[in-house]
Amino acid sequence: MLICGDDYEARSVRLPYVTFLQSSYNGGFSAGNNKGLKLAYRDDEIDNVFVINDDIIFVDDIIPRLCYKLDSLPDAGMICPIHLFPNKEVDLDCVRLLHSIWHLILSMSFHIHSENVSVLSMHPEYIEKDSIEIQPPIGPCILFSKKNIYAVGGYDENVFLYFEEYILYRKFQKLHLKNYAIPSCKLIHVGSVSTSKIKSSIVRSIYLDSCYYYLKTYCNLGLLQKILLPLFYCLGKIRTRLASIVRSCN
């Protein structure tokens, strides 16, 4: 079991079978995960890696079942459990479709939301299935084989936060592998533990940077989209900065 921590409390704890990885800087979600992956790559006894956030609460022993699904589904790239809210209701948005390229470009300048992006909202009967084929994996908890995550180069450290699961989806897609959610495996995701501690303007700015990078690097943009992407990115940055100034003056 690997735990990446960079605070004093984490470094002072001593637990058996746990390796603490200390970082001298905060490189973001992807960089932190890659530090743990590099250690896993060197351990011949590790076959699979289960990446989880620090706001996950286990309510059942699901890891053996997830590993079984990863091994039994021949085209499985990433396997994810279903998320529950703290009140143990199913988070229907945890299984979702990719946002379209146009939606993401527009979202950089305008706060818009897609309807019917939740697979479970459109097909509530899927919760009874043995497995659900999904597009982006469920970011806070993803199981994959060490071999496959190494083959795609791990996480892309050019994004500090946001769009990690979109990028992983694109990377695994090149290996012709699919992703699955397993309805019989559930855990609680508290959510927004890290971003709730950061100013909203900083969070928005990080989102814009990651969205721009994802679209430019991993998506096949049309000519008009290539023209509008930097324009809407700059407009989004300006709006975010102006909103931050207005809030500071009030």
Buried (B, 14 or more C-beta within 10 A) or exposed (E): EBBBBBEEEBEEEEEEEEEBBEEEEEBBBBBBBBBBBEBBBEEEEBEBBBBBBEBBEEEEEBBEBBBEBBEEBEEBBBBBBBBBEEEEEBBBEBBBBBBEBEEBBBBBBEEEEBEEBBBBEEEEEBBEBEBBBBBBBBBBBBBBBBEBBBBBEBBBBBBBBBBBBBBBBBBBBEEEBBBBBBBBBBBBBBBEEEBEEEEEBEBBBBBBBBBBBBBEEBBEBEEEBEEBBEEBBBBBBEBBEEEBEEEEEE
